[in-house]
Amino acid sequence: MKAPPPGGNSFPFCADIVASVTRPLLELKGVGKIALAPGEGGTICFRLAAEALAFPGSDLQPVFEPGEFLLSAGPSADPHGLLTVKVRALPG
């Protein structure tokens, strides 16, 4: 069996800073993978639509609450390896 090519994985996460219900500390929003040679760097881009910030309400219908969110990305969910930015989602 052949070994997989070296590469990198990146996982985007979202955290709702203040919500009307308890939300996960980190919510996985996708996965990115790139083939890299040893010692090589690269870029992985993610697009996150506003609908991805919604969560199931008490009636199980999607609810979007405007406010501040933390968007993070890294090779795992370990907080020490994540690059994080704070964004504000406005009402549409």
N, C-alpha and C positions, 0 to 999 in steps of 0.2 A: 504494500500500500504506500502510495506517495504522500509525503507530508504536504499540508496546505501551504500556499505561498505566504511569506511573511506579510503582515499588514497591520492595520489598526482598526479598531472599532470605536465608535463614539455613540453615546446614548444621550438624547435630549430629555430633560426633565422639566416639569413645571411645578411650582408651589404657589398656592393662593395664600397671600399674606393674611388677609382678613376675609372670612366668608361667613355666611349666615348659618352654615352647618360645618361640622368638623370635616376637614379635608386631609388627604394624605400629606405627609411632610415632603415627599417627592413622588411625582406621578410620571411614569415613563410615557413619552410621547412619540417614540419611534426608535430607529436604529440606523446608523450609517456605517459603512464599511469601505475601506480603501486598501488597495494592494500597495505595499511599500517595500522597497529593498532595504536591507539592514542599514541603519543610520540615516535613512531618508525621511523627510517630513512631508506633510501634505495637508490639504484642506478638505473638510467635509462641510457642506452647507445644508441647513435645515430650513424648511418653511413651515411656519405654524400658523394656521388660520385661527381667527377669533373663535370659531366653533370648537376648537380643541380646548379652549379654556372653560367650556361649559361643563356642568356636572348634572347628574340625575337629581331632580327635585323630589319633594315628598310624593308627588303624583307620578314619579318616574319619567317625567318629561324633561328634556334638557333645559337647564337654567344657566343664563349668563349673567354674572354680577360684575359690573365695571369695578375697577380698582387696581391695586398694585399686585403684581405677580413677580416671582423670581423665576427666571429662565436659566437653566444650568445645562452644561454639556460636559461629558468627560468619558473616560474609558470604563467607568463603573459608577455605582451609586455612592462610592466612598466620598464623603464631603470634602476630604483633603485634596482630591484630584479633580474637582469640578471647577470649571470657569462659570461664574454666575453674574448675571446682570439683573437689575430691577427695572421693570417696565410698567407703564400705566395703561390699562385698557379702558377706553372711553365708551360711553353708551353710543350705540349706533343709531 
